[in-house]
Structure formats: C-alpha cells, structure tokens
C-alpha cells in the first residue's frame, strides 16, 4: 500500500527512521515517499495499458513542484484548476499538451495564459464559459481543444461537499443539455469541442459509479457522432479511492477491469485525473505530543499540528489512521481501522492547539498509550493536506520532506514568522 512501515517498533519512511527527520527538521512536518508516488502512478499506467490512456495527475491534491517533477519525468500529464497550477506544471517542465484545465470560474487572464501555453484540453463547465473561451481564442488567434463536462446524475455516495456528478452541483451541464450545446457551439471553428468530461466527486469506494457514468455517457457520444461531431476522447476525471483504511478502496486494476471493457472498442482516448489515489498514501503528517489532559471521562492527546495543517477531519469528517511513531512489537503490524479491539490501547481524542472546538484529528480513537514528547504519525495525509493548509491562528506553514530510499531532503522550508508577515510590510 505504501512505503511507511515499522521496523523493530520504529516507523520508517522507506529506509529512513522518521524520528531522524523530526530531529533534523522539527515537527509538525509533512513527509512523502518517492517510491510510493511512483508505485501508485505506475500501477495506474499498467492497469490501463490496453487502451490509449493519458494520466493527468491532479495538482490540487498536492502541488509541490518537486513532486510534480517526479511525476512529469514518469510520463504524467496534469489536471489543473487555476492559473497558479498551470504555472506549477510549467515549472515542473510537464508536457503542456498533456494538461487538462478544469474549473467553473476561469478568469480571462487564466484562459489567455492557458491558450498561450498550449494546454491539451479545456474542460468546459458551462455555455457562458465556452462562449468566453471561443471569444478569447478568436481574439488571440489560437485554436484549442475542449471537453464538455456533463453530469450523468450518478450518486457517488460520498460526503456532500465532494459529490460533483449529480445535477444539483455547480459543475458541468446536465447530460440532457449536452447535445444542444454541441449543436450551438460544436462547429465554431476555433475551439474544437471534441471530448466529453465526467467527474463524479471524490472518495468513492466502488467502481460501480464509474461504470454507470460511462454507460450513461456512451449513448450521448454515439448520438453526437451520428450528427457529425468528432468525439475523440472521454475524460473520466478523478476521485478514485485511496486506502485511508485497510482494504478501503478498489485498486487501479480493479477500476480498469470494470472500465476498459466498456471503452475498448469505442475508438476513444481515455483521460484520467487521479490525485489522491497517487499521493494520499505517499504522505504522512508527523506531529509531536505536547500535553495529555483529562476532561471528565474523556482523555485528550494534544499535539503540535492543528486543523490549519490538516483540515480534512473537521471539514469532511474524514478518517485518518493515527499511530505512534514508536510502538511495542505487538502494535507494529495492524490493519488501519477506526476501531481496534486490542489489549493495551487507550481511547482518546487527538486534538491540536487551534482556538476552535473543531480542531481535532480523531475522536474516541484507540491508540497505544503516549506521553509528552512522543511522535505520532497521521497516515494517508499526502492528498489535500499541505495543499489545503493555512496560516490560521498566525501559525507558520509546515515544511515538506521527500524521502528517496535511505536519504531525505527538504522540498519546502518551514515558514518563519517573518516569512508570514513579509507581504504585509508596506
């Protein structure tokens, strides 16, 4: 699943003891495994090798330029949602023809920059946006390609904030309106509307919604082709599951087993936009115990990381497996689960220092006993961890560390107080 494992009771990232990283860099700190990143990317690549597939890693999941460079060198394209992410992809020297640009609120400046860069496809979210891209492309004298994002009205059965394939979302257009949009704009001569984009959401645990979406979209593609529109690609977006718990999500091979037979004879290029399925298990947030506190019948473990560093638990009610970085032998090899019936564990709330009641990482969670100064690892934190962090409570942003075999390097420095306030000095 990943390259974070216990050896003689100590947590290692690949061949590096995470305590060594904490001693060098301090805590809290994000730690990534290069081997895990490449392993997950290559598993997706292998799973879909039977058809023409472009993998576009979703930068919003984790956008450190050093990590993007690893993926670009491995052959990945990128899924972007802003001008800043386009800039990151360019700094990572990614192939701009393998960039797909999504997002409901692209500004004129962002669209022009993407046109000039020569991105592969714009993922169009509305008629108004398409009209604007056509106008700006015509003004710039640049031709481009686009995919219309359609909502197949498939229930992804995940948290409401990360469900995007239903009709009642701000993303895309109803599948029933798609043909009319093609009839009105499909032969404009400047923006080649030649693909269909579908994105169901994030956090799904089965392949069924993807298969259902394809089955709904293929008749639309057949109908459009029957009217003379060239549809060359289908973009299935991202949202593919990651193992926050053991056996939580289908593997890349499982997804492909359901998807490939539906597309194999359709003369369609496939575009995938995986983010967390590549990076989630490739990262941990390492934090230190500050205090233990008893409140009534409840025991609190107060750590030096906060909701500003990892907001997923309080925002999405997301589960992250949490375990000390140093444990007794009986606690080394465990399945990641929200409840563990093992002798010697304590039930605690794991919370941070932020002045908010929502500042927690786990409630009533069973973990081995810990004491002040112990290191704790919050697993599967590579996706939407650092990238969603903030300076709330005037807390500096964390460093990011990349492990490669038996060595590690800082790929983002810890922000200082002076760094934090520098843009405000006028």
Protein Blocks (a to p, Z undefined) as FASTA:
>chain_A
ZZcdceehiacehjacfklmmmmnopadddddfklmmmmmmmmmmmmmmpccdddddfkl
omcfklmmmmmmnopacddfbfklmmmmmmnopafklcccedjkbcfklmmmmmmnopab
dcdfbfklmmmmmmmmmmnopacdddddddehiaehiafklcckbmkbcehjdfklmmmm
mmmmmmnomaccfbdcddfbehiabfklmmmmmmmmmmmmmmmmmnopacfbdcebeoia
cdfbghkbccfklmmmmmmmmmmmnopacddddfklmmmmmpccddddfbdcdehjbccd
ddfbdfklommlmmnopacddddfbdcfklmpccddfbdcdehiacdddddfbdcfklcf
behiacddddehiacddehklgoplmmgcfehhiacddddddehjaccdfbdcddfklmm
mmmpZZ
